[in-house]
Amino acid sequence: MSFRLPNGSNLLVPCIEFLTRCYGRSQEVPRILTTYRWEEAADRFFAPFDPTAVEPGYWPIRLRKRLHNGDTVFLAHALHDDFARNAAKSIFTQIRTAFKRGDSYAFPKVGPWFSGTATIKVRGHWINNGQTFLALRVDGLTEPSGIPLQRDRENSNKAENPATGSGVGEAWKGAPGRHIVRPPEIVDLTDADAPQFGAASTDVVEDDFEVLGEKRVVKDYRRYQAETSAGKRSDGGNPDSFSSGEVRGTGTDTGHASIHAHVAMESEGTLRDIWTALRKLPTSHPDQVRSVEWYTHENGFRSSEPPQLVALTPFDKDDKDITTRKRNWLFFDVENRLPRGILVARVVSPKKVIYIIEIQRRPRIAKADDGTETDAEESFQGLVFELHDELTFLDWLNQLLSEIRHVIGIVKKLTALCPGNAFSFRHVRSGDKHPGQAAVRNALEKLDIKI
């Protein structure tokens, strides 16, 4: 795809890169689109939904088990919008046409799946004497505005009341275990063998993907009564390799690999509000704040956008003293075993160095007294601290990331452990000109930085 830029140069985006990064967030979507004709692809994307449960004014969609929530917006358009559906259908049609011609390779033309103005964020290199930018990685894209979406899943755990009776412990009972693989960890992926029943699976996490601008409204469908609750998984062995294909046969030599990208940061909510408010400080209050950075073990301290989170580490499966509640809390997405992230921010002032910790929050539905429902999120206090010795930062952070799992995010229980001064803080909103400002001001004032 070629786009004309305002300065007269042009942007080139390879079609396959656009397909694998912009047609949903998981590689299951492009795998299905390039493998099956549309009728079979649609059956692998969409599970039947109860039309009586659909709220007026919403596009309903019910995702199959192997799909991720990040695939929702594209697949909802492929289900309800002719433009997106035609874009999706054309991919396999082009591949089949090339195959029938006897071509050794297929180079399908893959274009945008929604119309209108959009913004794309890419990385790459200038070529053609600086007249052309070749995008080698798509890092973000605008979501199309439109009708709000009502999402359900085949394997949904969203219900007002827990499962009872015969359904208790039946979800995922006996299913093989899984673990998360993040770069630079290496996993052996193969297309020579199919994944096998009973083999352990793995989540391969790609580079984060940023939703640019306003996110599409997505409301999760919640049942009154859950049919099942999580059961004990099997060990699954230690597969020699992993494949993203269809599961066939038995054995433990090849496990299933779920390859997907995370949304880099929430486009709204407390975590995003705090980071946005912090980023404004070096400009709005240069005398009090010199710099603001985020931290991960892989990248160290960085000021680039988007910020990254530190993923919490799952408990040892052999530790019998850990309750189910604690095991599940450390996952942002329990169904897909996606670890909860922690924002670690460093604020450097002329007087001292301050750290702020924020917990990634799961989305929730809030119900008002009149019965109306609105999108909400979990509520946690933040943690702000300074250290007596900066050399203790990494040891304290690792201890903090471990202990925060045991207290299920109640950070005020950890302040006494800090080798310095630490305080929990509430996310107050009084006096906010922008979301997060009052909470940041409240946090910094606890360590005598007034803004």
FITOR-451828 format. One record per atom (N, C-alpha, C, O): x, y, z; residue in three letters. Coordinates in steps of 0.05 Angstrom, whole numbers, plus 5000, padded with zeros to 4 digits. Each point is the difference from the previous one (the first is absolute). Layout:
<sites>
XYZAla...
</sites>
This chain:
<sites>
501749765000Met498350245000Met501850255000Met502050015014Met497250184971Ser501550254998Ser498250235007Ser497850034989Ser503250145029Phe498550245009Phe501750254994Phe502450005006Phe496450204984Arg501350254995Arg500150165026Arg498050045013Arg504450064994Leu500450155025Leu499850304994Leu500550084977Leu498950085043Pro499650294995Pro502550144988Pro499750204986Pro502749705020Asn502450134990Asn500849914972Asn502150084990Asn496149774997Gly500649914972Gly501349734998Gly500049884978Gly501050015044Ser501149734999Ser497849805004Ser497650085002Ser503049674998Asn497949805003Asn500849785021Asn502349965005Asn495749915006Leu500349795020Leu499249744987Leu497849974989Leu504049835013Leu499449734991Leu499549825023Leu501749985019Leu496149874981Val499349815021Val499749734987Val498149964985Val503649845020Pro499749744989Pro497349875007Pro499150025023Pro499649864957Cys497449895005Cys499949785022Cys498250005016Cys503849834984Ile500049785020Ile500450125028Ile498949895019Ile502850314984Glu500350135026Glu497450125009Glu499349985024Glu499250154958Phe497550125007Phe498049785008Phe498450045019Phe501649744967Leu498249785006Leu500549895028Leu498249965016Leu504449994990Thr500649865025Thr499850185025Thr499849915022Thr500350364974Arg499950185022Arg497450155003Arg499350095022Arg499249944956Cys497750175001Cys497349864996Cys497950115005Cys502249644986Tyr497649844999Tyr499749845026Tyr500549765000Tyr498850385022Gly499949875026Gly502750025013Gly502050094989Gly498149825037Arg502550015016Arg501349735002Arg502349985009Arg496349804983Ser501249735002Ser500649894973Ser498750074980Ser503349765018Gln500749884974Gln498049784992Gln500249894978Gln497950045039Glu498049814993Glu498250114978Glu499049864983Glu500650415017Val498250124979Val501349984973Val498749894982Val503750215013Pro501249974973Pro500449714992Pro499949934977Pro500749895043Arg500349724993Arg497449894988Arg500049854980Arg497750215033Ile497549904990Ile499350134973Ile499049874982Ile501450395016Leu499350154975Leu501649894976Leu498950004978Leu503649915026Thr501649914978Thr499749704995Thr501149904980Thr497549965037Thr499849714998Thr497349904990Thr499949794987Thr497950355020Tyr497349904994Tyr498450194984Tyr500350255002Tyr497949644982Arg498050174987Arg498250135021Arg499949905023Arg498850324970Trp498650165020Trp498049855017Trp499850055024Trp498749774964Glu497949875015Glu501249845024Glu498950015022Glu503349854973Glu501349855021Glu501550195019Glu500149955024Glu501150264965Ala501450195017Ala498050135020Ala500650035023Ala497050054967Ala498150125017Ala499249825023Ala499550095022Ala500249644972Asp499349815021Asp502249985021Asp499449955023Asp503150094969Arg502249995019Arg500350265016Arg501250015021Arg497750214968Phe500150265014Phe497650035019Phe500450095023Phe497249854968Phe497650085014Phe498449775010Phe499449814986Phe500050195040Ala498249815013Ala497250124999Ala499750245001Ala498249594998Pro497350105001Pro499550165025Pro500949925022Pro497650304976Phe499250155024Phe497050015002Phe498549974981Phe500650075043Asp497150005006Asp498950284992Asp500750205013Asp497749824967Pro499050264991Pro498350145021Pro499850255000Pro499049605018Thr498450135021Thr501750145021Thr499050165015Thr503649774986Ala501850135019Ala501450254989Ala501550135015Ala498049934960Val501450234988Val498650265007Val497650034997Val503950165013Glu498950265007Glu499550174975Glu501649994981Glu496250155018Pro499450174977Pro502250214996Pro501150115019Pro499649934955Gly502150204994Gly502849895001Gly501950154998Gly498549585005Tyr502649885001Tyr500449804978Tyr498149874991Tyr504450114999Trp500749774983Trp500949775017Trp502050035015Trp496649754985Pro500949775016Pro502149834986Pro500149984976Pro501749905040Ile502049824990Ile500749805022Ile500450085023Ile499849674970Arg500849795019Arg502449864989Arg499949874979Arg502450165034Leu502649904990Leu500449715007Leu499249905021Leu502149954960Arg500849735006Arg502350005020Arg501250215005Arg499449555005Lys501949985023Lys502850094994Lys501350125017Lys499749834959Arg502850054994Arg500650304993Arg502250074996Arg495750085002Leu500350294994Leu500450165025Leu499349925022Leu501950324974His500650185022His498050245000His498950074979His500850055044Asn498250235001Asn500950224982Asn498450164990Asn504349865005Gly501050214982Gly499149964971Gly500350194984Gly498649585009Asp499049954973Asp497250114996Asp498949994978Asp499850115043Thr497250065000Thr499150204979Thr498249954985Thr503250285014Val499150214982Val500049924971Val498150044985Val504249845006Phe500149914972Phe497949794994Phe498650024980Phe501249785038Leu498149784994Leu497150095001Leu498349904986Leu501150305032Ala497350105000Ala499350144974Ala497749974990Ala504250174998His499550124974His499849794978His498450034982His503349765020Ala499849794980Ala497349865001Ala499149894980Ala499750105044Leu497449885003Leu497750184991Leu498149904988Leu502150355018His497750184996His500350214977His498150124992His504449914998Asp500550214981Asp501049884974Asp501949864999Asp496750214979Asp500749884973Asp502950084992Asp501449834988Asp499450415018Phe502750094991Phe502249835013Phe501849904986Phe498050065040Ala502049835014Ala499849714991Ala502049874997Ala495550035000Arg499749724992Arg501249954973Arg501349804996Arg498350384985Asn501149974973Asn503150015001Asn501349854986Asn499850325031Ala502950015003Ala501149745011Ala502149904991Ala496549995028Ala500849755012Ala499849764981Ala501849844998Ala495950154987Lys499549784982Lys502050004977Lys500749794989Lys500250445002Ser501750024976Ser502749875004Ser501349934981Ser499650055044Ile502749905005Ile500349704992Ile501849934985Ile496349905024Phe500249724992Phe499449974970Phe501149834987Phe497150335003Thr499349994971Thr502550054983Thr500449854980Thr501250355027Gln502450054985Gln502149785002Gln501349934981Gln498949955043Ile501949785004Ile499149754984Ile501649874987Ile495850085013Arg499049774985Arg500350044970Arg500649814985Arg499050445005Thr500450054972Thr502949964992Thr500549884978Thr501450215038Ala502849964994Ala500749705000Ala501649914983Ala497249945035Phe500549715002Phe499049864975Phe501349824988Phe496350265003Lys498849874976Lys501650074975Lys500149854981Lys501350385019Arg501650084977Arg502649845000Arg501450004980Arg499249875041Gly502549855002Gly502350165011Gly502349924998Gly497250325013Asp502150175012Asp501249865024Asp498649875016Asp504050174988Ser501449895023Ser499450165025Ser500149895022Ser499450374975Tyr499450185022Tyr497650174994Tyr499350054977Tyr499450035045Ala497750194997Ala500750265014Ala501150005022Ala498350224965Phe500550275011Phe497350155001Phe499550174983Phe498849765036Pro497350135001Pro500250305006Pro501750085016Pro496750074971Lys499750285006Lys498250035024Lys497749925000Lys503550205021Val498550045025Val499850305006Val502150135003Val495549974998Gly499650285005Gly498550065026Gly499349815014Gly500250444991Pro498450075024Pro497349865000Pro498849974979Pro500349965045Trp497449865002Trp497750185009Trp497849915004Trp502850354999Phe497950205006Phe500650254984Phe502450064995Phe495650094999Ser500350254984Ser500150245019Ser499249995023Ser501750234966Gly500250255015Gly502850075008Gly501949864993Gly498450365021Thr502650105008Thr501149835023Thr498549935019Thr504150014980Ala501249845021Ala502950085004Ala501250134982Ala500049805041Thr502850055006Thr501449745004Thr498949825013Thr503450154976Ile501649765003Ile502850075011Ile501150214992Ile499949625025Lys502650055012Lys501949774992Lys499349775005Lys503050304983Val501749794989Val502950065007Val500850225007Val500949564991Arg502950025002Arg501249904974Arg498849824988Arg503550285004Gly501249914976Gly502450174992Gly501550095017Gly498949944957His502350154989His499250174977His498249944984His503350295013Trp499750164977Trp501649884977Trp502349925004Trp496550064973Ile501449894976Ile499550204977Ile498750215004Ile502349724972Asn499550164976Asn500950295005Asn498650194993Asn503949835018Asn501150275005Asn498350175018Asn499750254996Asn499049635024Gly498450155019Gly497350074990Gly498650165013Gly500549734964Gln497450074989Gln497949805008Gln497650054996Gln503249725014Thr498149795007Thr500749885027Thr502349955006Thr495650025011Phe500449875026Phe498949724998Phe497649964995Phe504049835009Leu499249724999Leu499449915028Leu501849985017Leu495749964989Ala499149915026Ala500749705003Ala499049844985Ala502650105035Leu500749725006Leu498549895023Leu499949765005Leu498850425011Arg498449915023Arg497750205004Arg500550245002Arg497149665000Val497750175007Val499649995030Val499649785011Val500650455002Asp499850015029Asp497350105011Asp499549985024Asp498950134958Gly497450105009Gly498250084977Gly500950054978Gly496549975028Leu498150074980Leu497550105014Leu499349935022Leu499350254964Thr497450105009Thr497949784998Thr500149844982Thr498150165038Glu497649824997Glu497750164988Glu499750245005Glu498749634978Pro497850144988Pro497950075020Pro499349835018Pro499550414981Ser497850075017Ser497549874989Ser499949904978Ser498050105038Gly497549884991Gly498449885022Gly500350075023Gly498049754969Ile498149875019Ile501649855022Ile501949864994Ile497350185031Pro501449855022Pro499649704997Pro498149914988Pro503849945023Leu500149714997Leu499349865026Leu500850095022Leu497749704976Gln499449825023Gln501549744995Gln499449854982Gln502550105036Arg501849764996Arg499249785020Arg499650045023Arg500449724966Asp499749765016Asp502149804990Asp501250044978Asp499449755037Arg501949804993Arg498949725005Arg498349965017Arg502749864967Glu499349725006Glu501049925027Glu498649855014Glu503750244995Asn501249935025Asn499850235020Asn501950055015Asn496050104985Ser499750235017Ser499849925030Ser498749805006Ser502550365011Asn499749965029Asn498650235013Asn500150045024Asn498550124959Lys498750245010Lys497149945008Lys498449954982Lys501150055044Ala497349935009Ala499650145027Ala501950055015Ala495650014991Glu499450125026Glu500349815023Glu500850085022Glu498749664973Asn500149805022Asn501749774991Asn500049924977Asn501649975042Pro501849784993Pro498549744994Pro497749975006Pro503749844981Ala498949744993Ala499449845025Ala501350045021Ala496649794978Thr499349835022Thr499649724989Thr499849954976Thr500249855042Gly499349734993Gly502149874982Gly502450025005Gly496749844974Ser501849854983Ser501950174983Ser501949894990Ser497550375007Gly501850174984Gly502550095014Gly501850104987Gly498349875040Val502350095015Val502549834992Val500049765002Val502150384990Gly502549874994Gly500149874972Gly501949854995Gly496150204989Glu499949864974Glu501450164977Glu500849884980Glu499450385023Ala501250164979Ala503049954999Ala501450025021Ala499649914956Trp502949944995Trp501049765016Trp502449975003Trp495749875008Lys500949775015Lys501649814983Lys499149914979Lys503350025030Gly501749824985Gly501450134976Gly501749874987Gly497750385007Ala501450134977Ala502950045007Ala500750045023Ala501149954957Pro502850025006Pro500850285010Pro498650194993Pro503549825023Gly500950265010Gly501150184978Gly500549904978Gly500050355028Arg501150194981Arg501750205014Arg499850045024Arg502150084961His501750215012His500450224979His499549964976His501450275034Ile500350244984Ile502950014990Ile501949975016Ile498550094958Val502750054989Val500150284991Val498450094983Val503650065027Arg500450284992Arg502850024989Arg501949885010Arg498550294969Pro502750054991Pro501750105023Pro499050165016Pro503649764986Pro501549864980Pro500049695004Pro501649864987Pro496650045030Glu499949715003Glu499349874973Glu498450114985Glu502849665010Ile499749874974Ile498349755002Ile500349855019Ile497850124962Val498449764999Val500249894972Val500150144980Val500049595018Asp500349864974Asp497349984987Asp498449825008Asp501050344972Leu497549994985Leu500449844975Leu502150034986Leu496049805007Thr500249834976Thr497450004984Thr497950035012Thr502349954962Asp497749954983Asp500149724988Asp498349934983Asp503649915026Ala500349734989Ala498149815015Ala499249794988Ala500050265037Asp498349835015Asp497750165012Asp500350245005Asp497549634999Ala497750125013Ala500249975030Ala501149805009Ala497850395007Pro499949965028Pro498349765008Pro498149934985Pro502649945037Gln498749755007Gln498350045026Gln500650165017Gln497249684984Phe498450005024Phe501649915024Phe501649824998Phe498050325024Gly501449925025Gly502650135004Gly501249995022Gly499950144957Ala502750135003Ala499650285012Ala498050134995Ala503949965020Ala500050275012Ala499950214978Ala501149954978Ala497750275027Ser499850224981Ser501750245010Ser500850005023Ser499650194959Thr501550245008Thr498850244987Thr499049994978Thr501250245036Asp499250264989Asp502550144991Asp501750075017Asp498649994958Val502350154989Val499150294996Val498350054983Val502850135033Val499250285000Val501650164981Val502550025003Val496250104977Glu501450174980Glu500350285012Glu499250065022Glu502050124962Asp500350285007Asp497250115006Asp498149944986Asp501850245034Asp497450125007Asp498950164977Asp501450104982Asp495949925017Phe498650144979Phe498450235014Phe498649955019Phe501750294970Glu498750235012Glu497550084985Glu500150044975Glu497749985039Val497550114987Val500350315001Val500150125021Val500050004956Leu500450294998Leu497350145001Leu498149924986Leu501750285031Gly497550145003Gly498049865017Gly500849855018Gly496750204977Glu497849895017Glu499549714993Glu499749934977Glu500149915044Lys499449724996Lys497049954995Lys498350165010Lys501149644975Arg497249934994Arg498749905026Arg501349875017Arg496250204987Val498549915024Val499449714997Val498749914981Val502349935038Val499549715001Val498949935028Val501350055020Val496449834980Lys498749935026Lys499849695001Lys498949884982Lys502250015039Asp499949715003Asp497349915010Asp498950125019Asp500149674969Tyr497449885009Tyr500549845026Tyr501949845001Tyr496550205019Arg500249865025Arg497549835005Arg497850105000Arg502649655004Arg497849825006Arg499250035030Arg501650095016Arg496049834990Tyr499150005027Tyr501449785016Tyr500750045023Tyr499649724965Gln501149775013Gln502249884984Gln499549934976Gln502850035035Ala502249864986Ala499349714998Ala499049885019Ala501650004958Glu499549714997Glu502149835012Glu499549785010Glu503150314988Thr502249855010Thr502050185015Thr499850244997Thr502049645018Ser502250155011Ser502649854994Ser499949774991Ser502350375012Ala502649894992Ala500749745015Ala499649985024Ala501449834960Gly500949755012Gly503049974999Gly501350184989Gly499749605021Lys502949965000Lys501049914973Lys498949814988Lys503250325002Arg501149934975Arg502049775003Arg501049955022Arg499649914956Ser502049795000Ser502750134996Ser500350234993Ser501849615011Asp502750104998Asp500750074971Asp501250214995Asp498249614986Gly500550064972Gly502849934991Gly500650034976Gly501149895042Gly502749924992Gly501750244991Gly499350235005Gly502949714981Asn501850204990Asn500449964970Asn501849864992Asn496450264992Pro500249964971Pro502750094989Pro501250195010Pro499749674969Asp502550084986Asp499650254984Asp501950164997Asp495749884992Ser499550244983Ser497150075003Ser498449865012Ser500850374975Phe497350095001Phe499150084972Phe501650084983Phe495849905013Ser498850074974Ser497450155004Ser498649955020Ser500850234962Ser497550165003Ser497749884984Ser497950124997Ser502649644991Gly497949874984Gly497849875015Gly499750045024Gly498749794962Glu497849865012Glu501149775017Glu501949864992Glu496850095030Val500949785018Val499149744988Val497749964994Val504249855003Arg499449744989Arg501749795015Arg502250055008Arg496749714995Gly501549785011Gly500550035030Gly499050185012Gly502549634998Thr500750005029Thr503049995003Thr501449934982Thr499550125042Gly502850005006Gly500850275013Gly498350175005Gly504349865000Thr500950255013Thr502450124985Thr501450175011Thr499149754964Asp502350104986Asp499750294990Asp501950154999Asp495649924993Thr499550264989Thr497650135014Thr497849885001Thr502650355011Gly497950145014Gly498850224983Gly501150084980Gly496650035029His498850224986His501150275008His500450055024His500250124957Ala501050275005Ala497950214993Ala499150014977Ala500250155042Ser498150224995Ser501850264998Ser501250085019Ser498850034957Ile501850234994Ile498250254998Ile498250014984Ile502450195033His498350235000His501550245011His502149985013His496850264982Ala501150255010Ala498150115021Ala497649974998Ala503650165022His498450145020His499650294992His501650124986His496249995022Val499650294997Val502050135020Val500049935024Val501650264966Ala502250105016Ala499150135026Ala501249955021Ala496850214978Met498950135024Met497150044996Met499050034978Met499549985045Glu497250074998Glu499850294989Glu501550175008Glu496649874974Ser499750274989Ser498550185020Ser500050254996Ser498949645025Glu498750155021Glu500149845025Glu500949775000Glu498150345022Gly500249865025Gly502350115017Gly501650164991Gly498549745034Thr501950115019Thr502949984992Thr501550195002Thr499349584988Leu502849964992Leu500850204979Leu502150135003Leu496349904976Arg500750194979Arg499950295011Arg501750164993Arg496349905024Asp499850275011Asp502450085016Asp501050224997Asp500049595019Ile502350065017Ile502550054982Ile501550195004Ile498949634977Trp502450044982Trp499850264985Trp502050144997Trp495749924992Thr499750254984Thr500550245018Thr501350194991Thr497749815033Ala500550225019Ala502950025007Ala501150235002Ala500349555002Leu502850015007Leu501650114977Leu501950165004Leu497549764971Arg501550094977Arg499850304995Arg501850124988Arg496250015022Lys499750294997Lys501750165019Lys500550234996Lys500549645026Leu501350155021Leu502650144992Leu500450235007Leu501449644977Pro502550144993Pro499550264984Pro501650185000Pro496149824986Thr499450254985Thr498450205016Thr500650245000Thr497449665015Ser498350185016Ser501350095026Ser499450225009Ser502549625002His501350075026His503049944998His500949835014His500650304968Pro502849934996Pro501750065024Pro502249875003Pro497050315015Asp501650055023Asp499849785021Asp501949955015Asp495949904985Gln499649795019Gln500649724989Gln500949825015Gln498750154959Val500449734987Val501750034976Val499450154981Val502949705018Arg501850014977Arg499349794979Arg500350064976Arg498949705033Ser499549794981Ser498149805012Ser499749975024Ser498949884958Val498249785007Val500649774981Val500050034976Val500449735036Glu500649774983Glu498549755011Glu499250005023Glu500449814960Trp499049745008Trp502249805000Trp502250044989Trp497449735025Tyr502149805003Tyr498949724994Tyr497849935008Tyr503849914978Thr499749714999Thr502749875003Thr502050134995Thr498049625012His502649865003His501549974974His502450014999His496049974979Glu501349964974Glu501250264989Glu502150004987Glu496650235018Asn500750254987Asn501350205019Asn501050214991Asn498949745035Gly500950205019Gly498150245001Gly497649974996Gly503550275010Phe498450245001Phe499850124972Phe502150044987Phe495550025004Arg499650134974Arg497850225003Arg498349995017Arg501950204965Ser498050214999Ser498449994975Ser498350174995Ser502149634988Ser498749984975Ser497049925003Ser499249905021Ser499350144959Glu497249924999Glu499749764981Glu501449994980Glu496849835026Pro498449985024Pro501549885023Pro502049854995Pro497350205030Pro501349875022Pro499449715001Pro498049914989Pro503749935024Gln499649725003Gln499649935029Gln500950155018Gln497949624987Leu499449915027Leu501849765007Leu500949854982Leu499550115043Val501449765010Val497949795006Val498250055017Val502049724971Ala498049785004Ala500649865027Ala502349935006Ala495650015009Leu500349855025Leu500649714993Leu499049894980Leu502549985037Thr500849724995Thr498049815014Thr499450045023Thr499549764962Pro498249815013Pro501349855023Pro502449965000Pro496049955019Phe501049855022Phe500949724991Phe499149904979Phe502749985036Asp500849724994Asp497649825003Asp498650015021Asp500849834960Lys497649835000Lys500149805022Lys497949895008Lys504550055003Asp500249805021Asp499750125028Asp500049865020Asp499750414981Asp499750135026Asp497149975009Asp498250144990Asp501349685029Lys497349945009Lys498850215018Lys497650005005Lys504050185005Asp499150205019Asp498750244986Asp498850175014Asp501449854960Ile498950234985Ile497149944993Ile499349804987Ile498950385021Thr497249964995Thr499350054971Thr501550134985Thr496249775006Thr499150044973Thr499650304994Thr500650104978Thr498450045042Arg499650294997Arg502650154993Arg500050174982Arg502149765033Lys502650134995Lys501149924972Lys501150174986Lys498649575007Arg501049914974Arg498650154977Arg501350084981Arg496149955022Asn498550134978Asn500450315000Asn499950124979Asn500650005045Trp500350295001Trp502350104983Trp499850214987Trp502449645012Leu502350104985Leu499749994970Leu501950074986Leu495849835004Phe499550004972Phe498150234993Phe497950035012Phe502850134968Phe498250214990Phe497749874985Phe497750095001Phe502949694984Asp498049854986Asp500349715009Asp501849854991Asp496450065027Val500249745012Val499649784979Val501449805000Val496750244982Glu499449804980Glu502449934983Glu500649774995Glu500850444996Asn502349964982Asn502750005015Asn502150004987Asn497850005040Arg502450005016Arg501950224993Arg502549964999Arg496450284996Leu501650234994Leu500750145026Leu498350105014Leu504349924994Pro500850115025Pro499250305003Pro500050154980Pro499449935044Arg499450285006Arg502650154998Arg502149905008Arg497750354982Gly502450164998Gly500250225021Gly498050085012Gly504450004994Ile500550215020Ile501550234986Ile502149954987Ile496950295015Leu501550244990Leu501950095021Leu499250065023Leu503449954970Val502150105018Val501050264988Val501350004980Val498150225033Ala500850264990Ala502050145019Ala499749985024Ala502350154964Arg502050155015Arg499750304995Arg500050084977Arg499750075044Val499850294998Val502550125012Val500549975024Val501150174960Val502550125010Val499550305004Val499350154982Val501149945043Ser499850285007Ser502850105008Ser501849845005Ser498550424998Pro502650115009Pro500749905028Pro502449995007Pro495649945009Lys500549925028Lys500449705003Lys501749925017Lys496949924968Lys500049715006Lys498949854976Lys499150124980Lys501049615022Val498949834980Val497649855012Val500349885022Val497550134965Ile497549885010Ile499049794981Ile500250034975Ile498749765035Tyr498949784984Tyr497049985006Tyr499150025022Tyr499449934956Ile497149965003Ile499349734987Ile500849944978Ile497649905037Ile499249744991Ile496950004996Ile498550095017Ile500749824959Glu497149984994Glu499449724990Glu501649894985Glu496150005023Ile499249734993Ile498150014976Ile498250164999Ile502249664982Gln498249984977Gln497349895011Gln499949815015Gln498050324976Arg497349945010Arg498349854980Arg499950084976Arg498749725033Arg498149864983Arg497550174996Arg499250155018Arg499649844958Pro497550154996Pro497749885016Pro500049765005Pro498250405003Arg497749925015Arg497550154990Arg500250194985Arg497449715023Ile497550134994Ile499050115027Ile499649855019Ile499950424982Ala498950125024Ala497050054996Ala499150094979Ala499449845041Lys497150034999Lys499150215020Lys500549995023Lys498150224966Ala499050215017Ala497549925015Ala498949794995Ala500250385023Asp497649945015Asp497549974983Asp498249855006Asp501850304971Asp497749984982Asp500149764981Asp498349974982Asp503849875021Gly500349764984Gly501650044975Gly500649804986Gly500250445007Thr501650054975Thr502849905005Thr501150015022Thr500149884956Glu502749895002Glu502050174984Glu499350104978Glu503149935032Thr502150154986Thr502649845002Thr500449835019Thr501450224962Asp502649875001Asp501650115024Asp500050245004Asp501449595010Ala501650085023Ala502549825001Ala500549864980Ala500950155042Glu502449845003Glu500549945029Glu498750135017Glu503149694989Glu500749945028Glu501150255013Glu501050184987Glu498949825039Ser501050235015Ser502449915017Ser499849825017Ser502550324980Phe502449955016Phe501250275008Phe499850194985Phe501549825038Gln501650235006Gln502749984986Gln500949784993Gln500450445003Gly502650004989Gly502150005022Gly499350045023Gly503249924969Leu502250005020Leu502250194990Leu500849994977Leu500050195041Val502250194994Val502249965021Val499449975024Val503150034967Phe502249965019Phe502550134991Phe500450064976Phe501449985043Glu502850094995Glu501849815015Glu499249885020Glu503350094971Leu501849815012Leu502350155014Leu500950204991Leu499949685032His502450125014His502549964983His501850165001His498349624984Asp502349944983Asp498949914973Asp498749794998Asp501950364980Glu499049934974Glu501049734990Glu498849884982Glu503450025029Leu501149744992Leu498249775008Leu500349784991Leu497850275027Thr498149795009Thr497549984983Thr498349845005Thr501650334974Phe497550014984Phe499249734989Phe497749925004Phe504149944982Leu499249754987Leu499249795020Leu498149854996Leu503450125026Asp499349815021Asp497350065012Asp498349825003Asp501250435002Trp497450085012Trp497749964980Trp497949905007Trp502650174968Leu497949964979Leu499349714997Leu497649934999Leu504449895000Asn499449724998Asn498549895024Asn498149844997Asn502650265027Gln498549925023Gln497150104999Gln498149865007Gln501650394984Leu497450134998Leu498249844981Leu497749955005Leu503549984971Leu498449864980Leu499249725009Leu497949904992Leu503749995026Ser499249745011Ser497950025022Ser498049865000Ser502450335018Glu498250035023Glu497350114991Glu498049945013Glu501950224966Ile497450124992Ile498049784992Ile497650055001Ile503449724990Arg498349784993Arg498749885025Arg497649925000Arg503950075022His499049885025His497950175013His498249905015His501950364981Val498150195013Val497850084980Val498550195006Val501449674971Ile498050064979Ile499750304995Ile497750094998Ile504550054999Gly500050284992Gly499550205022Gly499850244994Gly499949685031Ile499650195022Ile502750115008Ile501249895019Ile499750314968Val502850105002Val500650125027Val502350015008Val495750085007Lys500550125026Lys501249805019Lys501250075021Lys498449674974Lys501249795016Lys503049974996Lys501349855014Lys499750284965Leu502849964993Leu501850245007Leu502449984997Leu496450245011Thr501650255004Thr502249965021Thr502150114998Thr497349735023Ala502049965021Ala502449844991Ala502150025013Ala497749844965Leu502249844991Leu502150164984Leu502249914995Leu497050334996Cys501750154982Cys502550105014Cys499950115022Cys502549864965Pro502550115011Pro500250304995Pro501950094988Pro496250055021Gly499850294996Gly497450105011Gly499149905020Gly499650294967Asn497550105008Asn497949934979Asn500450064976Asn497449825032Ala498049914982Ala497250065011Ala499549985024Ala498750094957Phe497250075008Phe498149894978Phe500750004976Phe497049915032Ser497949954981Ser498550264996Ser500050185017Ser498749844960Phe498550254994Phe497449934985Phe499949814984Phe498150355021Arg497449964987Arg500050164974Arg501550184996Arg496749744987His499750134974His497750205001His497949964989His502750265025Val498050215003Val499750154974Val501850004983Val495850125013Arg499550154975Arg499550295005Arg499750154980Arg500149945044Ser499450285005Ser502250184990Ser502349955004Ser496950264982Gly501950194989Gly501349924974Gly501850134990Gly497349644998Asp501249914975Asp499250184977Asp497650054995Asp504350054990Lys499550124974Lys500149784979Lys498650004979Lys503149805026His500349774983His500049755018His500950025023His498049754968Pro500049765016Pro502849935010Pro501950004985Pro498349925040Gly502549925012Gly501650215013Gly501849945016Gly497750324978Gln501650215012Gln499850015030Gln502150025014Gln495549964997Ala499750025029Ala501349775014Ala501250035021Ala498649734967Ala501349765012Ala503050025001Ala501349945020Ala499950164958Val502950044998Val500950215020Val502049975014Val496550254988Arg500650215019Arg499949885029Arg501850065016Arg496249784989Asn499749885027Asn502449825006Asn501049995022Asn499949854958Ala502249825004Ala502650145006Ala501449945019Ala499250274965Leu502650145003Leu500150165025Leu502150035012Leu495650084997Glu500050165025Glu500649825024Glu501050115020Glu498549634978Lys500749835023Lys503049985004Lys500949935022Lys500750144958Leu502950015002Leu501150294996Leu502250044991Leu496050155016Asp500850285002Asp500750134973Asp501750184999Asp497249724979Ile500250134974Ile497350124994Ile498149864995Ile501850415005Lys497550144996Lys499950114971Lys501850144991Lys496049794995Ile499750104973Ile497250144997Ile499450094978Ile
</sites>
